Amino acid sequence: MTADLVILNARLRPLFASPGTTAVAVTAGQIAALGDDATIRAHIGPQTRVIDAMGRELMPGFIESHLHLMMGGASLSMLNMGALFGFDTVQAGLRDFAKTQAGEDILFGYAVNYVIFGKDQRPDRHILDRIIKDRPLCLIATDLHCAWANTKALELAGILQGADLGPGSEVVMGPDGLASGELREFAAMNRVKMLSALRGRDAMDYRATGAETEADRSHDRAVIRAAGEYCARHGITRAVNMDGNAWQAGLMRELALAGEMPVRVSLPLMLEAKDGVEGVALIDDFGPEVPGWLSFGRIKLFMDGVFDTWTALTVTDYPDRPGFRSQPLIPLDLFNAICVEADRRGLQVTTHAVGDGAVRAVIDGYQAAQLANGPRDARHRVEHIDTITPADLDRLKPLGITASMQPVHPPGSAGLPLEPTVTIMGRARWPTAFPWAAILSRQVPLAFGTDWPVSPLSPLYAIHCALTRQPWSDDMPDQRITLDQCLAAYTTGGAFADFAETRAGRIAPGYDADLVLIDGQLEGLATSESAAAISLTICGGKITYGTV
Ligand SMILES: [Zn+2]
């Protein structure tokens, strides 16, 4: 049969194809055949588009297993502050940025490090006021769980005098009786995010009110589409968007049906304690899926926060706070009940767990679901696993749990400073922190992602970080994994975690024609982040990034 697209003269590593494979034929958005150039030339007809890979490496498109498309899309118009440190540098960066944002209601910086002003000066409204006083300004922490606002933003958001937000979130108060500017967790941060053009519609727990206008719809579709194009630029063909709600489901369906999504998306329903067990039924509001392009069937929960704000739930006390282990963001009996109900409905449960106590609680919940409903191929997921006890490491495989982890998250990687995280976490937790190698050695399915916009989106950069990770002390085990293991976590691993292993993550006949051509050498990522780059991204047989 004549192919729509043929790629010749490519290099495929043994992980993805048998020796001698240099060419691929694509028909109707799927892989039709692969083999050597001579074999695949037989598929070329008058209408076939032929790409000469010129010896470049061809591999399956990257599967990004944990990102936030709407927040990421929004971040494309924020200032990336990941590399800014020190008052003078930050001031110059923000003031230059402000000049480019004349019409915006509020200025946002993101990827802000906790030690941006030095290790003894946590950001607050006073220091931000010295930089920009007359316009609302909000800096979002690198982990997305904390933000700092200037006085103007706090006033406009109506929280300068503080706000009672219930458990888990906090408008931190200063010694003067007014808000300090630090906003911990989503409910607090959302009060300030409401000042932007998105009016909080990018919030994870957003529930459509019915008051949204057509202008809001097209604004938000453009945000998501820009995020999808940004994914394609980085070789990503499939992504799990970790903060789904019916609003996003509707927008993504419109984009997918119009053929305007450059990336396939899986969208879970994001639930919180306030939604209760009944909240699981909200997934029915998502409406129909778009086969191959948009899938639902998952719920997302948060068990805890992060170490930097002492909101990670731990098994043992925080070393700097005797007697303190934080608290779950959702009561454990309710979490278990939600897991049982979601599992009974055949949904996949995916839960953020950073502290070792949170990971344990999540495993307990998945175990409760299995006890209640019987074992099935559920593939419930734990997101992050920054820390885990050795005992719980051994519980993952028997319960069929999938690990979704981010090579760009360990302190000391991806430009993140070690402090304050590693000290707050406590040295006793270091040996099993971010334990990719330990997870793989126990045959636990592993999927990689970045949590973009928490961290940079590029899979190549994430792999560079994974390959170059350094232990924080001599007695800490090396958790580096091999290049092929990284690539697997970004392809077959991601496909398995997303129930897509029969159509994604491999180059084989009948699989989606989701492909990426690599410039340079992936092996070189072990020494340099610029050793390899994305040359061309193909999703469903269509070029979504690059030119030939
Ligand atoms: Zn996330």
Residues whose N, C-alpha, C, O or C-beta is under 5 A from the ligand:
A	BS01	ZN	M242 D451
